[in-house]
Amino acid sequence: MAKRTGPTNIYLRNLIVELKRFGNEKNINLWKRLAEDLNRSTRERREVNLSRINKYTKEGEIALVPGKVLSMGELNKKITVASWRFSKSAEEKINRKGKAITIQELMRQNPEGKKVRIIG
């Protein structure tokens, strides 16, 4: 059996290290959990459609997807969606109504992780 090595994408590895460090420094479990979720294999990482994000969020909330956001469905609320990756069409749909940002941007804007809902 092969030894598990974790993500091979250098940007993802750096993000995971940054999330762990930030979570430990500030003692915020959200960032630690997000690091664990992103450290999973690609097949286990979450892929979430816009319809699910729309269903489980409220107006003005921040949705966090530890994986990839896909474009199936519509978004009819003004929300912020933070994710590791976005499909091109999902990012366009989100930016029409709300705002699509990266996880690093979310860490800078909301370091305490307040009012963030993990979807997936």
C-alpha positions in Angstrom: 0.0 0.0 0.0 1.3 3.4 -0.9 2.1 6.0 1.7 -0.3 8.9 1.8 1.5 12.1 0.9 -1.3 14.7 1.0 -2.0 17.3 -1.7 0.7 17.8 -4.3 -0.4 21.3 -5.4 2.1 23.7 -3.8 -0.5 26.5 -3.4 -2.8 24.2 -1.6 0.0 22.9 0.7 1.0 26.5 1.5 -2.7 27.4 2.3 -3.0 24.4 4.6 0.2 25.3 6.5 -1.1 28.9 6.8 -4.5 27.8 8.0 -3.0 25.6 10.7 -0.6 28.3 11.8 -3.3 30.9 11.9 -5.7 28.6 13.7 -3.2 27.7 16.4 -2.0 31.3 16.9 -5.5 32.7 17.3 -7.0 29.5 18.8 -9.8 29.5 16.2 -11.1 26.0 15.4 -12.7 27.1 12.1 -9.3 27.5 10.4 -7.9 24.2 11.9 -11.0 22.3 10.6 -10.7 23.9 7.2 -7.0 22.8 7.0 -8.0 19.2 7.9 -10.8 19.2 5.2 -8.4 20.6 2.5 -5.7 18.0 3.5 -8.0 15.2 2.2 -7.4 13.5 -1.1 -8.9 15.1 -4.2 -11.7 12.4 -4.4 -12.8 13.1 -0.8 -12.7 16.9 -1.1 -16.1 18.5 -1.4 -17.7 19.7 -4.6 -20.8 21.9 -4.0 -23.4 23.2 -6.5 -24.8 26.7 -6.3 -28.3 25.3 -5.6 -27.0 23.8 -2.3 -25.3 27.0 -1.3 -28.5 28.9 -2.1 -30.6 26.4 -0.1 -28.6 26.5 3.1 -27.5 30.1 3.5 -29.3 33.3 4.5 -29.0 36.8 3.0 -25.7 38.5 3.8 -24.0 35.4 5.1 -20.6 34.0 4.3 -20.5 30.5 2.8 -17.3 28.6 3.0 -16.6 25.6 0.7 -13.5 23.5 1.5 -13.3 22.3 -2.1 -14.8 23.4 -5.4 -17.9 25.3 -6.2 -19.8 24.1 -9.3 -22.4 26.1 -11.3 -25.5 23.9 -11.2 -28.4 26.0 -10.0 -28.9 29.7 -9.4 -28.0 32.1 -6.6 -30.8 34.5 -5.6 -29.3 35.9 -2.4 -26.6 38.5 -1.9 -23.9 36.4 -0.1 -20.2 36.0 -0.1 -18.8 32.6 -1.1 -15.3 31.6 -0.2 -13.7 28.5 -1.6 -10.5 26.8 -2.7 -11.6 26.6 -6.3 -14.5 27.8 -8.5 -15.7 26.6 -11.9 -15.6 29.5 -14.3 -19.4 29.7 -14.7 -20.0 29.3 -11.0 -17.8 32.3 -10.3 -19.6 34.4 -12.9 -23.0 33.5 -11.4 -21.9 34.3 -7.9 -20.4 37.7 -8.9 -23.7 38.7 -10.5 -25.5 38.6 -7.2 -22.9 38.4 -4.4 -19.1 38.0 -4.2 -16.7 35.1 -4.9 -13.5 35.2 -2.9 -10.6 32.9 -2.0 -10.0 31.4 1.4 -6.9 33.7 1.9 -9.1 36.7 1.3 -11.6 35.5 3.8 -8.8 35.0 6.4 -7.7 38.6 5.9 -11.3 40.1 5.9 -12.6 37.9 8.8 -9.8 36.6 10.9 -12.1 35.5 13.8 -14.2 33.5 11.4 -17.5 35.1 12.6 -20.8 34.4 10.7 -19.2 31.8 8.4 -21.2 28.7 7.4 -19.3 25.7 6.1 -21.2 24.1 3.2 -20.7 20.6 1.9 
